[in-house]
Amino acid sequence: MKKTSVHLVFLLFIISNLTAQKKEVCIIKTTLGDITVELYFKKAPITVANFLKYVDAHLYDNTSFFRSVTLNNQPKDVVKIEVIQGGEVDSTKVFAPIPLERTSQTGLLHKNGAISMARGKPDSATSSFFICINDQPSLDFEGKRNKDGQGFAAFGKVTKGMNVVKKIQQIASINSQNIKPPVLILSIKRE
């Protein structure tokens, strides 16, 4: 076998192994403990790549979980949810918004422990993400939480540390969804 053929075979082996990977694992280190999340690149490639851009650039380091939505602190909402939200990056460092990978395309639903991108209108997600506590079908495509019915882009799930997620959620008060003081995200790193 020629030397270039050996290199080509080796390169194809590496590429096929990289593309065969279905998930990426990250550790969210907080002041209340660690949360391990498994990300599904094959199912939500745009959303996972976006999240990992922020991880690799260390832009989530020293951000926070700043919002906790409980059944008791959303009196004006007809459709109630349970999530914690974090990862708001300095606006001067935010990457361009990404297209919305709808749950109808990815099959990744907002079940207990799902990690998903926060957004205003469709195709506007940047850095902020949330983690679901209990199943939240109203956040899926055609869900009733958002008037546009497009849902949010789930892209992975918590595999370890839901006790930490619940601790963070319990900090919220009945009068506000703001976590005071916010729970510091020390870092998010690939495992």
C-alpha positions, 0 to 999 in steps of 0.5 A: 500500500502506498504511503498516501493511501495509508494516510488517506485510510487513517484520515478517513478512520479519524473522520468516521470516528468523529462523525459517529460520535452521537454525544458530547459531555460537558460539566457545568461547575457551579458554587452549589455543585456540578451538573453533567450534561450530555449533548446530542450533536447528531440530532441538534448539530447547530445548537450543540455547535453553538453551545460548544463555541461558548464553552471552548471560548470560556465565555460561560466562565463566571456567568450565572444561573440567574432565573428560576421559574417555579409553579408558584412564581408565574402568576400571569402565565396560563401555561406554567413551566419549571426551569432554571436559566443561565449562561447570559454572556456579555453582549459585546462577546455574543456570537450571531443568533442561530437558526431554531432546531425545532423539536419536531425536527430533532425529536429531542423533547423537553423532558425532565433534565433537558437542556435547551436554548432560551430565545425571544423570537425564532432564530434568535438564540445566542448564549442563554440556556435553560434546564427543565425540571420535570417534563415540559411539553409546552416548550416543544414544537406546537407547545402553548408556552410561546405564542409562536408555537415554534418551541425551543431547541432542546439539545441534550440532557442532564445525566448527573447533578439534577439535585444541584438543578433542584437546589438552584430552582429552590432559591427563587422566591414567590414574588420573583423569578430572579435568583438573588444572588445569582448562582455562579457558573464557575466554568463549563468544560468538555469532559 
